[in-house]
């Protein structure tokens, strides 16, 4: 192989190619993650990054794929720095690909800066504890699984469930109540089909949410390695908006399962020893490198809140992707196929859902004093309703006591009035909590053991 022994020189010819990967021997002074320019025999300029560095060979993943390359005539030049993407305030309201190139037909925006796509690790000592909440306008989230600024709260969905509708509604309605500080949304669609991408674009433009949003689209027919870059590009933009411009930023990443599939594909091409279901053993640490970029920093006014969405293969919540995600994040929202089949939207199953930081973002001065205990009462009553439904399936409704029939009435009201709402039904915290008291009306006061008598007198009467 021709060329020198330092980065920045051009090397002609490669020693092997497999999938999106190129293998080169005899290259020195090249670092992990370093950007490379790959020129095909026809003169086409491709881009890649160093994926592995060892004594035997350098592995370069080519973003556009290696189908047009030949071993002898391909040239590779290492640039001496990792992948950088443009960031700037002018990018708000625009649509970009996984590498920050415009997709909306408008001119390239003037960037304030370019940043390393891998971000900068936040020193744990500098992290501020997540507090205060974000209003999504969706009762099952705001009332029972409140989203807290700086939190990582994934949505566990399944194939065919309306997670795309839910994501679009959250982007349209999410807001900071009672504060004038800037609020923005960074949305990354990872490996989505053309119709889904068009749905997101149309939804954001028609609702006006695109003005304070940045949309990054990675389509399903794009090279798989671009899926590994898309969420990092989005998070790099979010970090600039939050920690340089002082905005509160909500980052929506969908679909993390597509990202993990691309990670498995690249791992297989590298010949790595597979772990559970063929995913690499570093699946946990790789996902953590994405999710841990959320949070708040002492002395900085902004925050990054993540809402990653993943589809569980075969609705299996023990699958490696939701399994490791649950260990990294602070809770989960679980969509139910049963509720969806009954026409409930959004079909959030509140019993396995959880927001571990909810208590730190609600209550007096934030939402309402009765919020915490009222949410606990809804959980308790709905859990008991499910037990009574199982009993009724055995003995029949006619054999149930009057109190049990009241619980069934509560369950119907809870699902049809509290959980269900329209795509453009934007409920305030006040409206959600008032509705919670309303759906509890069939139950006598003696059954409301999670709320105080003072709250019953104040809010129920």
N, C-alpha and C positions, 0 to 999 in steps of 0.2 A: 504494500500500500504506500502510495506516495504521500508526501507531506511532512511537516515538522513535528516537533514533540510538544507543542503548546497550543492552547486554545486560541481560536481566531483564524487559524490556518485552514485551508481547504483540503479535504481528503477525497481522493478519487477511487471509486470502487468500494464495495461492501462485501463482507464475508458470508452474509446470510440474510434471509428475509423470511418472516413467518407472520401471517396476519398483518397487523399494523406495525410490526416490529422490524427494525434493522439491527444487525449485529456487526460490529466493527472490532478488529483486533489491532493492536499496536498503537492505540491512541492514549496519550497521557495528558495530565494536567487538565482534565475535564471533570466538572463537578456534577453531583446528582441534581436533577431538575434544571440543568442548564439548557437554554434554548438552542436549537439547531436549525439551519436552513438546508433543505434537501432539494437538489436540482435533478429532475428527471432527464433521461436521454433526449427528450423532445424540447428541453429547455424550460419546462414548467417548474415554477418555484413552489415547493411545499415547505411545511413547517413541522417541527417536532421538538421533543424535549428528551433529555437523558433520563431514562427510567431506571437504569442499573449501572453501577460501576464496580468492576472487579478486575482481578489480574488477568483473567482469560479474555474478556471482551467488554466493550461498551454496548449497551442496549439503548436504542433510540426508538421511541414511539412516534410514528408519523401521524399527525392529526387527520390528514386527508386520505390515509391508506397507502399501501405500497403496490397496488395492482399495476400501475404504469411504470414501475421501476425495474431496472435490470441490475444484476450484481456488478458487472464490469463498468458500465457507463454512468452510474449514479455518483454524484458528488455530494459530500456532506461538509458543511462548515459550522463549527461551534462558535457561538457568539459571546461566550464568557459571562452571561447573565441569565437569570431565570425568566420565564414568561411574564411580561408586564402587560397590563390592560389600561386603557384610558379611564379616568374618572373626572367628574365635574358636575356642577349644578345644571349646566345646559343639557345634561343627559336625561333629566326628569322629563317625562312625557314622551319618551322615545322608545323604539324597539330595536334590539340588537341581537346578534348571534352570540354563540358561546365565547367568542374572542373579542367582543366589543365592537364589531363592525355593524354599521346601520343596516336594518332590514326594512325600514319604513319608506324608503325612496327619498328621504330628505338628505341634505348634505351632512357630511361628517361633522359632528359637533366640536366646538373648541374645548379641548380638555384642560382642566386646571392642573392636572398632574397625571403621571402614569405610576401605577403601583404594582408591586409583586403580587401575582395572582394567588400565591400561597399565604399572603397576609403575614402579620406579625403576632407572635404568641403573646397573649395578655398575661402579664405577671399576676399570679393568684393573689398576691398581697395588694395589688392595685384594683382588684375587682370589688365593686360595690354590690351589696346584697340586693337582689331584685325586689322592687317594691312598686306600689301604685299599679293601676290596671289599665287595660285597653278595652274599650267598649266595641264589641263586634256587632251589636244589634241583634244577636241570635240568643234566644232565651236559654237554651240548654247549655250554651257556653258561658254566657255572662252570669247566669243564675247559679249554676252548679259546678262549673269547671272554669272559673274566671281566668282569663289570660293576663299574666302579670308582665310588666315591662322588664325585659332582660331575660325572660324565660324561654325554654325550649319545650314546646308542647306539640308532639306529633299527632297526626290523624292516621289511625289504622283503618284502612278501607279494604275493599275486595273488588274483584273484577265486575264491572257493570253497575257498581254503586255510584251514587251521584257526588263523588268527592270533587269533581271538577266544578259542578254547580256551587257546592259549598265554598270552595276556594274563591271562586269569582265573587260570591256574595260577601265573603269576609273582606276582600279587597275593596269592594264598593263601599262598605259600611264602616269599616274599622276607623276609630277616631279616639282622640284623647279628650276627655270631657273636662271642661273648666280650665283649660290651659291654652295659651296662645302660642306656645312653642311649636315649631314646625313638626309636621307628621308626614312621613312618606312610606311608600311601599316598594319593595324590590321583589319582583316576581321572576322566578326561574322555572321554565317549563323544560323538563329533561326527557328527551327521547319520546316526545309526544307526536301523535299523528297530525296530519295537516288540518283535518277538521277540528280537532281539539285546539290547535294553535289559533285557528280562525275564530273559534268560539271565544277564547280569552281576549283576543284583540278587539273583537266586536263588542264584547261585554264591557271592557274598560273604556272604550271610546264613547259608547252610547250613554254610559252612566256619568261620564266626566271624571272618573277616578284616574284616568290616564295622566291628568295634569300633574299629579304628585306621585306618579309611579314610574318605575323603570322596568321594562319587560325584556327578559333575555329568553330567546327561543332556541332550543336545540331539537330539531325534528328527528323523527324516527329513522329517516333515510340518510341522515348525516353519519359520518364515520363514528364508530362507537367510542373512540378515544375522546371525541369532543364532549361526550357526556361527562367525562371525568373533569373537564375544565369548566363546564357551564355553571355548576353551583359555586365554584371558587371565584369565578368572575363576578357573579351576583353578590357574593359576600364581600368581595373587595370593594365593590361600589357601595354596599351598605355601610362598611366601616368608614369610608370617606364621608358619607352623609351624616353618620352618627357622631363620629369622634373628631371630625374636622369642621363640619358645619353645624353641629349641635342639634341635629334632628332626632326625633324618636322614629325608628325605622322598623317596620314589620317585614320580615323576609319570609316569603312563601316558596317552598321548594317542592315541586311535583314533577316526576314521581321518583322518589328515592330508590324504589325497586329497580327502575331502569338504570340508575347509576350503579347499583350493586351488580347488575347483570353485566354491564360493561367492565366493571372491575374484575369479575370472574373471567370474562373473555380474555382480557389482557393477561391475567395471571396464568391462565391455561397456556396461552401462547409463549409465555416465558418459561414454561415447564416447571412451575412451582408445585410443591406438594399440596394437594387440596385438603381443605378441612371439611366441615359439615356441608353436605349437599354440593360439594365442589367449590364453595367459596374459599377465598384465601384465608389463611390463619390470621392475617392482620385486618380482617373486616372491621373488627371492633375499633381498633386504633385509627383506621382510615375514616370511619364515620365520625369518630370523636374529633378528628381534625376539622370536620365541617361544623358539627353541632357546638363545639366549644368556642366558636367564634361569635357566639351570642353573649350578651351580658351588658353590664354597665361598668364604667371606670371612674374611680374617685377623682373628683376635680373636673370631670367632663360632663356637660349637661345632657348629651345624647344617650341613646340606648339602642341595642339591637335585640329584637324579639323574633324568634324563629318559630315557624309553623310548617315543619316538613310533613309531606303527605306520602304515604307508602301503601301500595296495594299488597295485601298478604296473599301469597300463592295458595290456592285452595281454601281461602279464609282461615288459614292455620296461623294462629297467633303465636305458636311456639316455633314457627319457621325462623331460621337464623337472622333474617333481616329485622323483623319486629322484635325478636328476642334481644338482640344486642342493642337495638335502639332504645328499648325500655330501660336498660341499665344506664344509658348515657343521659337521657332526657329527664325532665321533671314532670312525668305523668304521660297521659295519652287520652285521645278521644277516639272511641271505637264505634265505627258505623255498623249497624245491624242489618243483615239481609232480611230478617223476619219483619222488622219494622218497615223496611223499604217495600217489601211485598204487600204490606197492608196499607200502603199509600201515605206513610208518615214521612214528611220531609222537614228538616234534615233528619235522617234515621239514626240519630246518635243514641247508642245504648248507654244510658247514664250509669248503670250499675258497675260495669268494668272500667268505665272512664274515670279519670282522676287528674286533678291539677294540684300537685304537691305544694305549690307556692301560693295557692289561692288565699289562704288565711292572711298572708302578708300584703295583699293588695286590696282588700275589701274592708268594710266596716265604717265606723264613724269617721266622717271627714273625707271618705273616699267614695263609698257607695251609699249604704244605709246601715244603721245599727243592727237591724234584724237580719242582715244578709247571711251571716255565717250559720246561725241557728236555724234559719228558715231552709237553707240548702240541706242541712243535716236532716231536717224533718221530712223534706221531699224524698231524700234517699231512703229513709227508714220506712215511710209509707209505701213507696213504690216497691221496695224489696218485699214487704209483707203482702202486697197485692199479687206479686208473682207467685208467692207460696200459695195463696188462696186460689189462684187460677189453676195451679197444678192439682189442688184438692178438688176443685169443681170438675175437673176433667175426669175424676174418678167417681165421685158421688153424685155429681149433677148440681146445677145451680139451685134446684128446689130444696135441697137438703142443707144449704148454707144458712147460717144465722143472719139476722138483720144487720149486724155489724160487718160481717164478711161481705154481704151484698153492697154495703156502703163503700167498702174498700174497692170492690170491683168498679163501682161507679166513679170513684176517685181515679182509678187507673185509666178508665176511658177518657175522662176529662183531662188527665195529665198528658196523655199521648196526643189527643186531638186538639187541645187548646194550648198547652204549654210547649210541648216538643214541636208540634207542627206550626209552621209559619210559611208565608210566601217568600219567593225569591227576592222581593223588594220590600218586605215587611221589616223595617228597621226599628226595633224596640229599644227604648232607653232602659237604663238600669231600674229606674223608678217603675216603668211599665212592666218590666219583667218580674219584679218582686211583688207588685200588686197582683199580677196574674197568678203568681204562685200561691198567694193567700186565697184567691178566688177558686183555684182548682182543689184546694183543701177543704172547701165548704161542706162536702158530703160527710166529712168525719167530725164526730163530736169533740168538744174541747178536751175531754178526758183522754183522747188518743193522741193529742198533740203534746207529747212528752219531751220533745227536743227544743221547743221554744218556751219562753217564760210567759207567765200569766200577764205580766205588764205588756209584752209584745202582742199577746192575743187581744187584750183590751184596746190597744192603740191601733193595730193594723187590721184585725179581723172584724171588729165591730163597726 
